[in-house]
Amino acid sequence: MPEYEFLRRNAEGFYRNARQLFEGGEYNLAAFNLEQAMQLMLKYILASRLGDFPRTHSLRRLFREVGTLCPGLWEFYESNASVVGNVESAYIASRYYPVEFQEVEVREMLSAYEKFSGVLRGCLRDRDP
């Protein structure tokens, strides 16, 4: 649905920012931007298929909900639950707590996001007309 394209565009922008921040050694902010990218892409799938999305920041909840529409995304979550949990924690931790994400952690998050994007593209291609 075109009215939800802003979610996809914003997610893509957050992902680009995450890559740039990672390259600049800003690991906390890179992790935060990855969380935002993943959250908005999950909301985009829900909104484009259902016409709305839950007002939550919980990636776990969003994966559960989108899993009914795209089982591949649920399988991705189950295979990557620990790194998704790390990404989810970036939403709060990088803003309010003295947590320092390490380069290796954010590299793992970026790798997981790239896999997530591949599964997501498949879900979008398989979307009913």
C-alpha positions as CSV (number, residue, x, y, z in Angstrom):
1,M,0.0,0.0,0.0
2,P,1.5,3.3,-1.1
3,E,0.5,5.2,2.1
4,Y,2.9,3.0,4.1
5,E,5.9,3.4,1.8
6,F,7.3,6.0,4.2
7,L,8.0,3.1,6.6
8,R,10.1,1.3,4.1
9,R,12.0,4.4,3.0
10,N,12.7,5.4,6.6
11,A,13.9,1.8,7.3
12,E,16.2,2.0,4.4
13,G,17.6,5.3,5.6
14,F,18.2,3.9,9.1
15,Y,20.0,1.0,7.6
16,R,22.3,3.3,5.5
17,N,22.9,5.3,8.6
18,A,23.8,2.2,10.6
19,R,26.4,1.2,7.9
20,Q,28.0,4.7,8.0
21,L,28.0,4.8,11.8
22,F,29.6,1.3,12.0
23,E,32.3,2.4,9.6
24,G,32.9,5.4,11.7
25,G,33.2,3.3,14.9
26,E,30.0,4.6,16.4
27,Y,28.8,1.2,17.4
28,N,26.0,2.2,19.9
29,L,24.4,4.5,17.3
30,A,24.8,1.9,14.6
31,A,23.0,-0.7,16.7
32,F,20.2,1.8,17.4
33,N,19.8,2.6,13.7
34,L,19.7,-1.1,12.9
35,E,16.9,-1.6,15.5
36,Q,15.0,1.2,13.9
37,A,15.4,-0.2,10.4
38,M,14.3,-3.7,11.5
39,Q,11.3,-2.4,13.5
40,L,10.1,-0.2,10.6
41,M,10.5,-2.9,8.0
42,L,8.4,-5.3,10.2
43,K,5.8,-2.6,10.6
44,Y,5.9,-2.0,6.8
45,I,5.0,-5.6,6.1
46,L,2.2,-5.6,8.6
47,A,0.8,-2.3,7.4
48,S,1.0,-3.2,3.7
49,R,-0.7,-6.5,4.3
50,L,-3.2,-5.6,7.1
51,G,-3.6,-1.9,6.8
52,D,-2.2,-1.2,10.2
53,F,0.6,-2.1,12.6
54,P,1.0,-2.5,16.3
55,R,2.3,0.5,18.2
56,T,5.1,-1.3,19.9
57,H,8.9,-1.2,19.9
58,S,9.2,-4.9,20.6
59,L,10.9,-6.8,17.8
60,R,9.8,-10.1,19.3
61,R,6.1,-9.1,19.2
62,L,6.5,-7.8,15.6
63,F,8.2,-11.0,14.5
64,R,5.4,-13.0,16.1
65,E,2.7,-11.0,14.3
66,V,4.4,-10.9,10.9
67,G,5.2,-14.6,11.2
68,T,1.6,-15.4,10.4
69,L,1.9,-13.5,7.1
70,C,5.4,-14.6,6.2
71,P,6.6,-17.8,7.9
72,G,10.1,-17.2,6.6
73,L,10.4,-14.2,8.8
74,W,9.4,-16.3,11.8
75,E,12.0,-18.9,10.9
76,F,14.6,-16.1,10.6
77,Y,13.6,-15.0,14.1
78,E,13.9,-18.5,15.6
79,S,17.3,-19.0,14.0
80,N,18.6,-15.6,15.1
81,A,16.7,-15.0,18.4
82,S,19.8,-14.0,20.3
83,V,21.1,-11.5,17.8
84,V,17.6,-10.1,17.4
85,G,17.4,-9.7,21.1
86,N,20.7,-7.8,21.0
87,V,19.3,-5.6,18.3
88,E,16.1,-5.0,20.3
89,S,18.1,-4.1,23.4
90,A,19.8,-1.4,21.4
91,Y,16.6,0.6,21.3
92,I,16.8,1.3,25.1
93,A,20.4,0.6,26.0
94,S,22.1,2.8,23.5
95,R,19.9,5.8,24.6
96,Y,19.6,5.5,28.3
97,Y,22.3,3.2,29.7
98,P,26.0,3.2,29.8
99,V,26.2,0.1,27.6
100,E,28.9,-0.1,24.9
101,F,28.2,-2.3,21.9
102,Q,31.4,-3.8,20.6
103,E,32.4,-3.9,17.0
104,V,32.0,-7.7,16.8
105,E,28.4,-7.4,18.2
106,V,27.4,-4.8,15.7
107,R,29.0,-6.6,12.8
108,E,26.9,-9.7,13.8
109,M,23.8,-7.4,13.9
110,L,24.6,-6.1,10.4
111,S,25.1,-9.6,9.1
112,A,21.7,-10.6,10.6
113,Y,20.0,-7.6,9.1
114,E,21.3,-8.5,5.7
115,K,19.9,-12.0,6.0
116,F,16.6,-10.5,7.3
117,S,16.5,-8.2,4.3
118,G,16.8,-11.2,2.0
119,V,13.9,-13.1,3.7
120,L,11.9,-9.9,3.6
121,R,12.4,-9.4,-0.1
122,G,11.1,-12.9,-0.6
123,C,8.0,-12.1,1.5
124,L,7.4,-9.0,-0.6
125,R,7.7,-10.9,-3.9
126,D,5.3,-13.6,-2.6
127,R,2.7,-11.0,-1.6
128,D,-0.7,-11.7,-2.9
129,P,-1.8,-9.1,-5.6
